[in-house]
Amino acid sequence: MSATTEFAALGVPPHVDAGLAAAGFTTPFAIQTEAIPVALTGADLCGRARTGSGKTLAFGVPMLSRIDAAGRPRAPRGLVLVPTRELALQVAEVLEPIGRPCARRVLAVYGGASRDDQIDSLAGGIEVVVATPLRLIDLMKAEELTLSDIQVVVIDEADRMADEGFMPQVEWVLRHVTGAHQTMLFSATLDGQVGNLVRRYMNDPREVSIDTPTATVGTMSHLFLAVHRMDKDRVITALAAGAGKTVVFCDTKRLCDKVADSLQDLHVKASALHGDMSQAARERSLAKFAEGSLNVLVATDVAARGIDIDDVAAVVHYEPPMDVKTYLHRSGRTARAGRDGWAVTLAEYNQHTTCRIIQRGLRLEPQPPIEVFSNDKRLANLASFVTPTIA
């Protein structure tokens, strides 16, 4: 079988290369170019890369290349651990068409979906399971799934796994992978609890690093606006009308609903996205946002892990985040895949100091928030604002 994509030059075997071509993947991103040849050797690997960098293929292609066909029901050969059900679905959606031509079946396992359907699929034989920790443990304790045949383990977005309190469950799972296996871990950072995980459960891992916080800051334009509480939703309406697809971050589920309802009253095609919504409702909102029939998503941090869409024009922080790490995680939804993007922070009169703290943490030249009202013509073209630059 002849090579059909540039992935073949990285050592990807023909049967997986054919799956990549069929799925429309022909040219690897930087993280894939760095990680795939290393992972194909079977070495443990730590990848430092932000969301949107292409890391799913960076671990998925080596996994699909190295695992065997499932030898028995309920005994997958590959395992990907992820922090949210949205991410489980997204990873499975990327890997499934690549694995299909080489008979490597992929199943997303997560809470909020039919447990019986997942058990039936496992009984039929599945090569790769993409799972959230709690549902995975539930199935293992019920003896509906065993990790005894696992050959490759991936921990994806390990930093978010730590932030959301899943590290005890992740370690429980890793202790139950008893056979010889390769471990890959991908994270925006490799310190703290993530560093402890690397030391305990990885064997002399190789490290590849593509994105740093400074590079992330430099790929987008940052704008800090001083707004008045009663005018804030109208400012977002004007901004989104000019920018295009916009994600608004709120700290609570209740505030998400309130802001989404307000924007709808202002004739904006908007929807909330948070954990109290049903899985089906969240999937519908994400699908509509991806296709463009929704212009604005109003999301919490956790729910937004499912937003893996390249053409998000702007991220709006409804209030200034309390720390730079949160700012970067949120803002990383824009300026992806080589596109421009805007990170806009809305600050009321008593929140200007927080903006200065964020600017210092981002190494931006200090600039007070620019006062705007919703009738400000600059909101239709964010490039007309004077934005802080990297110091």
NORQUIHU-V402594 format. One record per pair of residues at least 12 apart in sequence whose ideal C-beta (glycine too) atoms are under 8 Angstrom apart, sorted by the first residue. I is the first residue (numbers start at 0). J is the second residue. Records with the same first field share a line. If there is no record, write none. Layout:
I = J / J
This chain:
0 = 13 / 14 / 16 / 17
1 = 13
2 = 16
3 = 16 / 17 / 19 / 20 / 25
4 = 16 / 19 / 20 / 24 / 25 / 26
5 = 25 / 26 / 27
6 = 19 / 24 / 25 / 27 / 31 / 35 / 60
9 = 27 / 31 / 32 / 35 / 36 / 39
10 = 35 / 36 / 39
11 = 35 / 39 / 60 / 64
12 = 64
14 = 100 / 101
15 = 60 / 63 / 64 / 97 / 101
17 = 100 / 101
18 = 63 / 96 / 97 / 98 / 99 / 100 / 101
19 = 56 / 60 / 97
21 = 96 / 97 / 99 / 100
22 = 93 / 96 / 97
24 = 56 / 97
27 = 53 / 56
28 = 52 / 53 / 56 / 57
29 = 52 / 53 / 209
30 = 46 / 48 / 52 / 53 / 54 / 57 / 207 / 209 / 210
31 = 53 / 56 / 57 / 60
33 = 57 / 207 / 209
34 = 46 / 54 / 57 / 58 / 61 / 207
35 = 56 / 57 / 60 / 61
37 = 205 / 207
38 = 57 / 58 / 61 / 62 / 65 / 181 / 183
39 = 61 / 64 / 65
41 = 65 / 181
42 = 181 / 203 / 204 / 205
43 = 181 / 182 / 183 / 201 / 202 / 203 / 204 / 205
44 = 58 / 181 / 182 / 183 / 184 / 204 / 205 / 206 / 207
45 = 183 / 184 / 185 / 186 / 189 / 197 / 201 / 204 / 205 / 206 / 207
46 = 58 / 183 / 184 / 185 / 186 / 206 / 207 / 208 / 209
47 = 185 / 186 / 187 / 188 / 189 / 206 / 207 / 208 / 209 / 210 / 211
48 = 185 / 187 / 207 / 208 / 209 / 210
49 = 187 / 210 / 215 / 327 / 331
50 = 156 / 187 / 304 / 307 / 328 / 331 / 332
51 = 307 / 309 / 331 / 332 / 335 / 336
52 = 209 / 210
54 = 155 / 185
55 = 89 / 90 / 93 / 94 / 155
56 = 93
57 = 185
58 = 79 / 153 / 155 / 183 / 185
59 = 79 / 90 / 93 / 94 / 97
60 = 97
61 = 151 / 183
62 = 77 / 79 / 94 / 127 / 151 / 153 / 183
63 = 77 / 94 / 97 / 98 / 101 / 103 / 127
65 = 150 / 151 / 181
66 = 103 / 126 / 127 / 150 / 151
67 = 150
68 = 102 / 103 / 126
69 = 104 / 124 / 125 / 126 / 148
70 = 148
71 = 124 / 148
72 = 121 / 122 / 123 / 124
73 = 121 / 122 / 143 / 144 / 145
74 = 144 / 145 / 147 / 148
75 = 106 / 121 / 125 / 126 / 127 / 128 / 144 / 146 / 148 / 149
76 = 126 / 127 / 148 / 149 / 150 / 151
77 = 103 / 126 / 127 / 128 / 149 / 150 / 151 / 152 / 153
78 = 127 / 128 / 130 / 135 / 146 / 149 / 151 / 152 / 153 / 172 / 176
79 = 127 / 128 / 129 / 130 / 152 / 153 / 155
80 = 130 / 131 / 132 / 135 / 152 / 153 / 154 / 155 / 160 / 169 / 172
81 = 129 / 130 / 131 / 155 / 156
82 = 131 / 155 / 156 / 159 / 160 / 163 / 165 / 304
83 = 109 / 131 / 301 / 302 / 304 / 305
84 = 107 / 109 / 110 / 111 / 112 / 131 / 278 / 305
85 = 281 / 285 / 302 / 304 / 305 / 306
86 = 155 / 156 / 304 / 305 / 307
87 = 107 / 108 / 109 / 129 / 130 / 131
88 = 107 / 109 / 282 / 305
89 = 305 / 307
90 = 107 / 129 / 155
91 = 105 / 106 / 107 / 129
94 = 127 / 129
98 = 126 / 127
102 = 126
103 = 126 / 127
104 = 124 / 125 / 126 / 127
105 = 125 / 126 / 127 / 128 / 129
106 = 120 / 121 / 125 / 127 / 128 / 129
107 = 129 / 130
108 = 128 / 129 / 130 / 131 / 134 / 135 / 138 / 144
109 = 130 / 131 / 134
110 = 131 / 133 / 134 / 137
111 = 277 / 278
112 = 278
114 = 134 / 137 / 138
117 = 134 / 138
118 = 138 / 143
121 = 138 / 143 / 144
122 = 143
128 = 144
132 = 160 / 165 / 168 / 169 / 171 / 172
133 = 168
135 = 172
136 = 168 / 171 / 172
139 = 172 / 175
146 = 172 / 175 / 176 / 177
147 = 177 / 178
148 = 178
149 = 176 / 178 / 180
150 = 178 / 179 / 180 / 181
151 = 180 / 181 / 182 / 183
152 = 173 / 176 / 180 / 181 / 182 / 183
153 = 182 / 183 / 184 / 185
154 = 169 / 182 / 183 / 184 / 185 / 186 / 196
155 = 185
156 = 185 / 186 / 187 / 304
157 = 169 / 184 / 185 / 186 / 193 / 196
158 = 186 / 187 / 188 / 193
159 = 304 / 328
161 = 191 / 192 / 193
163 = 301
166 = 192 / 196
169 = 196
170 = 196 / 199 / 200
173 = 196 / 200
182 = 200 / 201 / 202 / 204
184 = 196 / 197 / 201 / 204
187 = 210 / 327 / 328
189 = 206
212 = 323 / 327
213 = 362 / 389
215 = 327 / 330 / 331
216 = 327 / 361 / 362 / 363 / 389
217 = 389
218 = 334 / 340
219 = 330 / 333 / 334 / 339 / 340 / 341 / 342
220 = 339 / 340 / 341 / 342 / 381 / 382 / 386
221 = 330 / 341 / 342 / 344 / 358 / 361 / 363 / 386 / 387
222 = 341 / 342 / 343 / 344 / 369 / 381 / 384 / 386
223 = 343 / 344 / 346 / 354 / 358 / 366 / 367 / 368 / 369 / 387
224 = 343 / 344 / 345 / 346 / 368 / 369 / 370 / 371
225 = 346 / 347 / 348 / 351 / 367 / 368 / 369 / 370 / 371
226 = 345 / 346 / 347 / 370 / 371 / 372
227 = 347 / 372
228 = 347
230 = 372 / 373
231 = 317 / 345 / 347
232 = 258 / 261 / 262 / 265
233 = 265 / 373
234 = 345 / 371 / 372 / 373 / 378
235 = 247 / 258 / 262 / 267 / 295 / 315 / 317 / 345
236 = 262 / 265 / 267 / 373
237 = 373 / 374 / 375 / 378 / 379
238 = 313 / 315 / 343 / 378 / 381
239 = 267 / 294 / 295 / 313 / 315
240 = 267 / 379
241 = 378 / 379 / 380 / 381
242 = 312 / 313 / 341 / 381
243 = 294 / 310 / 312 / 313
244 = 288 / 291 / 294 / 295 / 308 / 310 / 311 / 312 / 313
245 = 294 / 295 / 296 / 311 / 312 / 313 / 314 / 315
246 = 295 / 296 / 297 / 298 / 303 / 306 / 311 / 313 / 314 / 315 / 329 / 332 / 333
247 = 295 / 296 / 297 / 298 / 314 / 315 / 317
248 = 298 / 299 / 300 / 303 / 314 / 315 / 316 / 317 / 320 / 329
249 = 297 / 298 / 299 / 317 / 318
250 = 299 / 317 / 318
251 = 299
252 = 271 / 273 / 274 / 275 / 299
254 = 317
255 = 271 / 272 / 273 / 297 / 298 / 299
256 = 271 / 273
258 = 271 / 297 / 317
259 = 271 / 295 / 297
262 = 295 / 297
267 = 294 / 295
268 = 292 / 293 / 294 / 295
269 = 293 / 294 / 295 / 296 / 297
270 = 284 / 287 / 288 / 293 / 295 / 296 / 297
271 = 284 / 296 / 297 / 298
272 = 284 / 285 / 296 / 297 / 298 / 299 / 302 / 303 / 305 / 306
273 = 298 / 299 / 301 / 302
274 = 299 / 301 / 302
276 = 302
281 = 302 / 305
284 = 296
285 = 305 / 306 / 308
288 = 306 / 308
289 = 308
297 = 317
300 = 325 / 328 / 329
303 = 329 / 332
306 = 332
308 = 332
309 = 335 / 336 / 338
310 = 338
311 = 332 / 333 / 335 / 340
312 = 333 / 340 / 341
313 = 333 / 340 / 341 / 342 / 343 / 381
314 = 329 / 330 / 332 / 333 / 340 / 341 / 342 / 343
315 = 343 / 344 / 345
316 = 329 / 330 / 342 / 343 / 344 / 345
317 = 345
318 = 345 / 346 / 347 / 350
319 = 344 / 345 / 346 / 350 / 353 / 354 / 357
320 = 344 / 357
321 = 353
322 = 360
323 = 357 / 360 / 361
326 = 342 / 344 / 357 / 360 / 361
329 = 342
330 = 342
341 = 381
343 = 381
344 = 357 / 368
346 = 368
351 = 367 / 368
354 = 367 / 368
355 = 367
358 = 387
361 = 389
362 = 389 / 390
363 = 387 / 388 / 389 / 390
364 = 387 / 388 / 389 / 390
365 = 387
366 = 385 / 386 / 387
369 = 384 / 385
